[in-house]
Amino acid sequence: MEENPASDLAPEAIERRKTLREQRAAHEFEVAQFYEGQEQLDSALIYYRAVLDQYADTSWAAKASARADALQPLVQ
């Protein structure tokens, strides 16, 4: 993509990259939910923040932000 942005395959590559980022963000979010369900809130918060830091451009970022905001007062 970066080497040949004019390629006919560039749009497909961009879409695949976006899909993979969404899937990775979803996985991190699911791990956070697992830890939250286990009442390991410190660990859950780490994973929610990872979604925010690494996948801010995905649909999962807003969900992770809401959960992190809800957990933060409970962790302190």
C-alpha positions as CSV (number, residue, x, y, z in Angstrom):
1,M,0.0,0.0,0.0
2,E,2.6,2.5,1.1
3,E,5.0,1.4,-1.7
4,N,2.4,1.6,-4.5
5,P,-0.7,3.6,-3.5
6,A,-1.8,3.8,-7.1
7,S,-2.1,0.1,-7.4
8,D,-5.5,-1.3,-8.3
9,L,-5.3,-3.4,-5.2
10,A,-4.8,-0.5,-2.8
11,P,-8.5,0.1,-2.0
12,E,-8.9,-3.6,-1.2
13,A,-5.8,-3.6,1.0
14,I,-7.0,-0.5,2.8
15,E,-10.3,-2.2,3.5
16,R,-8.7,-5.4,4.7
17,R,-6.4,-3.4,7.1
18,K,-9.5,-1.6,8.5
19,T,-11.3,-4.9,9.0
20,L,-8.3,-6.4,10.7
21,R,-8.0,-3.4,13.1
22,E,-11.7,-3.8,13.9
23,Q,-11.2,-7.4,14.7
24,R,-8.1,-6.8,16.9
25,A,-9.9,-4.1,18.8
26,A,-12.9,-6.4,19.3
27,H,-10.6,-9.0,20.7
28,E,-9.0,-6.6,23.1
29,F,-12.4,-5.4,24.2
30,E,-13.6,-9.0,24.8
31,V,-10.5,-9.7,26.9
32,A,-11.3,-6.6,28.9
33,Q,-14.9,-7.8,29.4
34,F,-13.6,-11.1,30.6
35,Y,-11.4,-9.5,33.2
36,E,-14.2,-7.2,34.3
37,G,-16.5,-10.3,34.7
38,Q,-13.8,-11.9,36.8
39,E,-13.8,-8.7,38.9
40,Q,-10.1,-8.1,38.0
41,L,-10.8,-4.4,37.3
42,D,-7.2,-3.4,37.1
43,S,-6.6,-5.8,34.3
44,A,-9.9,-4.9,32.5
45,L,-8.9,-1.2,32.6
46,I,-5.5,-2.1,31.0
47,Y,-7.2,-3.7,28.1
48,Y,-9.9,-1.0,27.7
49,R,-7.1,1.6,27.6
50,A,-5.2,-0.6,25.1
51,V,-8.2,-0.3,22.8
52,L,-8.1,3.5,23.2
53,D,-4.4,3.8,22.6
54,Q,-3.9,1.3,19.8
55,Y,-7.3,1.3,18.0
56,A,-8.7,4.8,18.5
57,D,-9.8,4.8,14.9
58,T,-12.2,1.8,15.4
59,S,-15.8,1.5,16.4
60,W,-14.6,-0.1,19.7
61,A,-12.9,3.0,21.0
62,A,-16.0,4.7,22.2
63,K,-17.2,1.6,23.9
64,A,-13.8,1.1,25.6
65,S,-13.8,4.7,26.7
66,A,-17.2,4.4,28.3
67,R,-16.2,1.3,30.2
68,A,-12.8,2.7,31.2
69,D,-14.6,5.8,32.6
70,A,-17.0,3.6,34.5
71,L,-14.2,1.5,36.0
72,Q,-11.7,4.2,36.8
73,P,-13.4,5.3,40.1
74,L,-13.7,1.6,41.2
75,V,-10.0,0.9,40.7
76,Q,-8.7,3.7,42.9
